[in-house]
Amino acid sequence: AVDPYSPEGKDLTSSLGLSPSQHSSLAALAELVVEWNDRINLVSRRDCDVDVVFGRHVLPSAALCSVPDFPLGRPFSDDDDDDDDDDD
């Protein structure tokens, strides 16, 4: 479990190349998962809190996007004008 609002949580997302704004969005996602989990069972209900969701689900998923040549590209982008139209 990782508290998304702790220095450790912020350091982890920063080490993945994510901005503070992106970190905030991921922390908010973890909160939404916890909120909605009671209604539609998104993840295991046992130990479902923001720290667990952030550490066990959000961070591992975000980490995949920092892998070089990740097939889906870099979905975490603050720059909406980054159109990669290299169809060579």
Secondary structure per residue as TSV (DSSP state, phi and psi in degrees):
chain	resnum	aa	ss	phi	psi
A	1	A	-	360.0	139.6
A	2	V	-	-134.9	122.3
A	3	D	-	-70.5	117.4
A	4	P	T	-65.7	-17.9
A	5	Y	T	-97.3	1.5
A	6	S	S	-84.1	160.6
A	7	P	H	-57.0	-36.9
A	8	E	H	-61.8	-45.7
A	9	G	H	-61.7	-43.0
A	10	K	H	-67.9	-38.1
A	11	D	H	-64.2	-38.9
A	12	L	H	-63.7	-45.5
A	13	T	H	-70.1	-34.4
A	14	S	H	-62.7	-39.3
A	15	S	H	-67.3	-18.8
A	16	L	T	-87.0	-0.3
A	17	G	T	87.1	16.8
A	18	L	-	-92.0	145.6
A	19	S	-	-79.9	165.1
A	20	P	H	-57.6	-35.8
A	21	S	H	-64.6	-43.0
A	22	Q	H	-66.0	-39.3
A	23	H	H	-58.8	-45.8
A	24	S	H	-60.3	-39.2
A	25	S	H	-64.7	-40.3
A	26	L	H	-69.7	-36.7
A	27	A	H	-63.9	-41.4
A	28	A	H	-64.4	-36.5
A	29	L	H	-61.0	-45.1
A	30	A	H	-59.7	-40.2
A	31	E	H	-65.0	-40.9
A	32	L	H	-65.6	-39.1
A	33	V	H	-60.5	-45.3
A	34	V	H	-61.6	-45.1
A	35	E	H	-60.6	-46.0
A	36	W	H	-81.3	-19.3
A	37	N	H	-59.7	-34.3
A	38	D	H	-65.2	-27.4
A	39	R	H	-88.1	-41.9
A	40	I	H	-130.5	13.5
A	41	N	-	49.9	67.8
A	42	L	-	-76.1	-41.0
A	43	V	S	-134.9	172.2
A	44	S	-	-50.9	133.8
A	45	R	S	-75.0	-19.8
A	46	R	T	-72.1	129.3
A	47	D	T	59.7	30.6
A	48	C	-	-86.6	96.9
A	49	D	S	-136.9	172.1
A	50	V	H	-57.5	-42.2
A	51	D	H	-62.4	-41.9
A	52	V	H	-69.1	-46.4
A	53	V	H	-62.0	-43.7
A	54	F	I	-64.2	-46.4
A	55	G	I	-74.6	-35.4
A	56	R	I	-97.5	-18.9
A	57	H	I	-122.8	-52.4
A	58	V	I	-69.7	-52.9
A	59	L	H	-60.2	-46.5
A	60	P	H	-61.1	-36.4
A	61	S	H	-68.3	-43.1
A	62	A	H	-64.8	-35.0
A	63	A	H	-62.0	-33.4
A	64	L	H	-60.4	-32.2
A	65	C	T	-74.2	-11.3
A	66	S	T	-92.9	-1.7
A	67	V	S	-72.2	128.9
A	68	P	T	-57.0	138.9
A	69	D	T	61.5	30.6
A	70	F	-	-59.2	130.7
A	71	P	T	-56.7	-27.6
A	72	L	T	-92.7	4.9
A	73	G	-	77.1	-152.0
A	74	R	-	-111.1	86.7
A	75	P	-	-68.3	-17.2
A	76	F	-	-94.0	91.3
A	77	S	-	-131.9	129.8
A	78	D	S	-82.5	-14.7
A	79	D	-	-99.4	100.3
A	80	D	T	-71.5	-14.0
A	81	D	T	-91.7	9.7
A	82	D	-	-85.1	77.4
A	83	D	-	-91.0	116.9
A	84	D	-	-97.3	86.7
A	85	D	-	-100.8	37.7
A	86	D	-	-83.2	92.0
A	87	D	-	-103.7	36.3
A	88	D	-	-66.9	360.0
